[in-house]
Amino acid sequence: MRYDAYQICAGPIRGLHLPRKAWEVLRNEKITTLDQLSAIAHRIEQLIPGIGPKMARVIRAELARVAPVQGQQPKGHLPHCHQRHGTM
């Protein structure tokens, strides 16, 4: 199986599905909660090495997707990881 840094995966922040590379960078920066990530999302590409503009847009879009349901368990079942079609 080929490792794909942009494969979308569930991670330690419940409800978020981000590329593996994003999870690795967030783990290295000790970002472990939705509140921590939300607090820096507006400038994440300037604050965290390894997060570029494209990855920052993906993270902000995912935060926007889960924002209305914070505190609620996500509906439906998503596979742990799935391949995103196209490029970032």
C-alpha positions as CSV (number, residue, x, y, z in Angstrom):
1,M,0.0,0.0,0.0
2,R,1.4,3.4,-1.0
3,Y,1.6,6.1,1.7
4,D,-0.2,9.2,0.6
5,A,0.4,12.3,2.7
6,Y,-2.8,13.8,1.4
7,Q,-5.0,10.8,2.1
8,I,-8.0,12.0,4.2
9,C,-8.2,10.4,7.7
10,A,-10.0,10.7,10.9
11,G,-7.6,11.7,13.6
12,P,-7.3,12.5,17.3
13,I,-9.7,15.5,17.1
14,R,-13.1,13.9,16.9
15,G,-15.2,14.7,13.9
16,L,-12.4,16.2,11.8
17,H,-11.1,14.4,8.7
18,L,-7.8,15.9,7.5
19,P,-4.9,14.8,5.3
20,R,-2.4,12.6,7.1
21,K,0.3,15.3,6.7
22,A,-1.9,17.8,8.5
23,W,-2.4,15.3,11.4
24,E,1.4,14.7,11.6
25,V,2.1,18.5,11.7
26,L,-0.6,19.1,14.3
27,R,0.7,16.3,16.5
28,N,4.2,17.7,16.3
29,E,2.9,21.1,17.4
30,K,0.8,19.5,20.2
31,I,-2.5,20.7,18.7
32,T,-4.9,18.1,20.2
33,T,-8.3,19.9,20.5
34,L,-10.8,21.6,18.3
35,D,-10.5,24.7,20.4
36,Q,-6.7,24.9,19.9
37,L,-7.0,24.4,16.2
38,S,-9.9,26.9,15.8
39,A,-7.9,29.5,17.8
40,I,-5.1,29.5,15.2
41,A,-6.9,28.5,12.0
42,H,-7.1,32.1,10.7
43,R,-3.2,32.2,10.6
44,I,-2.2,28.6,10.7
45,E,0.0,28.8,7.6
46,Q,2.0,31.6,9.2
47,L,2.2,30.0,12.7
48,I,2.9,26.4,12.0
49,P,5.8,25.2,9.8
50,G,4.7,22.5,7.4
51,I,1.3,24.0,6.8
52,G,1.1,25.8,3.5
53,P,-1.7,27.9,2.0
54,K,-3.4,24.9,0.4
55,M,-3.3,22.8,3.6
56,A,-4.5,25.8,5.6
57,R,-7.6,26.1,3.3
58,V,-8.3,22.4,3.7
59,I,-8.1,22.7,7.5
60,R,-10.3,25.8,7.6
61,A,-12.9,24.2,5.3
62,E,-13.0,21.2,7.6
63,L,-13.4,23.4,10.7
64,A,-16.3,25.2,9.0
65,R,-17.9,21.8,8.2
66,V,-17.9,20.7,11.8
67,A,-18.5,24.0,13.5
68,P,-22.3,23.8,13.4
69,V,-22.2,20.4,15.1
70,Q,-19.6,21.0,17.8
71,G,-20.4,18.9,20.8
72,Q,-22.6,16.5,18.8
73,Q,-21.5,13.1,17.6
74,P,-21.0,13.1,13.8
75,K,-23.9,11.6,11.9
76,G,-23.3,8.5,9.8
77,H,-20.2,6.4,9.5
78,L,-17.2,7.5,7.6
79,P,-14.4,5.0,6.9
80,H,-11.2,5.7,9.0
81,C,-9.4,6.9,5.8
82,H,-10.5,7.5,2.3
83,Q,-8.7,8.7,-0.8
84,R,-9.5,12.2,-2.0
85,H,-9.8,12.5,-5.7
86,G,-8.0,15.3,-7.4
87,T,-5.1,17.4,-6.2
88,M,-4.7,19.9,-3.4
